[in-house]
């Protein structure tokens, strides 16, 4: 019995008659070479590995998934390739209310961003076929009968996301995948929060109060270089680590989240311009012909300023230079 076992072990490791090496897969699906490898083949393999390593260092954003896909195509049998599952690297989060006309196309563009992408649609307050069409398009669905608003929907979607990059878009505007990829690439390259490099219509007179508020907050935060870039606008992406740091403040107040991120030392950058002003549908207005959303966004910026003065002093961290105001007595 022992001799038979030894023969079986030798037969597994012996090279084939043609001189080629046997290749077997371990439990993890990796190829294990059996028998000795000729020096020439080893040198070629080493050169190939060095070449791949150089490619990886030059393009860290794309190399990992491409190498993984190439390995699967070259080495795994078709039936094994189908059984391999991947955790999503990118989570695209889309709040949607009554967006049946566009939602399927928006999901398709989102799925083109990265090979390992999950799309989460937070369907809220919808009375049309938004949910059914999102399911048919292959998205994960989180459904609420009542309306939540964009910001609350983003927070809920982020809490359910599994990816390392969280990309936020809206269900009422179709943005091509090529305009979404730069935000994901920026986060994968080390940026914590990648903002839309969109400043709003600054040359319009008078300037819209929301545009003014975005510029003013960034100046107060010592980041006038961001101009009007804001987490209030989509698209924007954040890293998993950044989301964990901002979980306490939450994403439901985007200007507050932006203030907290900058003051906590996270790397925030405007990376790509998407002119969402032209893509945004017309908003519902009140009897005075004012946008109902304007007051909400301005209140959010007030929350951010309040947080800043509580943590950075009444002047938000700016000095009063040589002025000794404390010497002035109220009469």
C-alpha positions, 0 to 999 in steps of 0.5 A: 500500500505504501509503495502504491502511494509513493508511485502515485506521488511520483506520477503527479510530479513527473514531467509529461513525455513531451517534456512540457511541465504539468500545471495544476491549480491549488485551492485558491485557483493559482497555478503551481508548477510541478517538477523542475523548471528549465533555467531559460524558462525561468529567466524569461518568466523573471523578465516578464514579471519585471516588465509587468511590475514596471507597468504596474508602477507606471499605471497603478489605477488600471494595472490590478484589475487588468492583470487579474482579468488577464490571469483568468483568461490565460490560466483558468478554465471557462467553467472556473472563470464563471465561478470566480466572484469578485468583491466590488471595487467601485460602488456607484450610488444613485438616489432616484425618485420618479426617474423611469425615463433615464434610470436604465441608461444611467445604470448602464453608463455606471457599469462601464466605469470599472470591471468590478462595479456595483450600482446601488439605486436608492429608490425613494418616493417613486410612483412610477416604474423606476424601481422595476427598470432599475432591477431589470438593468441589474442594480442593487435596490434600496427602496423607500416609499417616502421621499428622502432627498438626494443627500439622505439617499446618498448617505443610505447608499454609502452605508450599504456599499461594499466598494473601496471607492464611492461615486455619487451621481443623480438619477435625473441626469445622464453622464457618460462613463468617460466623464465618471472614470476620472473621479474613480481614478483620482480616488484610486490614486490616493485622493480622499475626495474627488470633486467636480471642477465646476464653479457655477455661472460666476459671470452671471449678474447677480451671482446665484446665492448658492454659487456665492456660498460655495466659493465663500465656504471654500475661502473660509476653509483656506481652500480658495483654490477649490473655487466653487467645487463642492460635495453638494454637486455631482459627480463626486467620489470619496474613498472608503477611509474618508467615508469612515472618518466622516460617518459621524458628521454624515453625508446628508449635509454635504458642505458640513462633510466637506468642511470636516474633511478639509479640517481633518487633513483629508486630501480634497481636490477638484479633478474633472469638470462636468457641466451639470448646470446644463444637465440639471432639469428645471427645478420646481419653484414656489409662488415667488418664483424661487427655487425651493432647493436654494434655501435648503442648500444655503442652510446646509452651508450655514451648518458648515460655517457654524461647525467651523466657528465652534471648532476654529474660533469665532473667526473660523481660524483666521487671526484678527491681526493686531486689532485688540478688540477685547480692550473695547468696552461696551457702553 
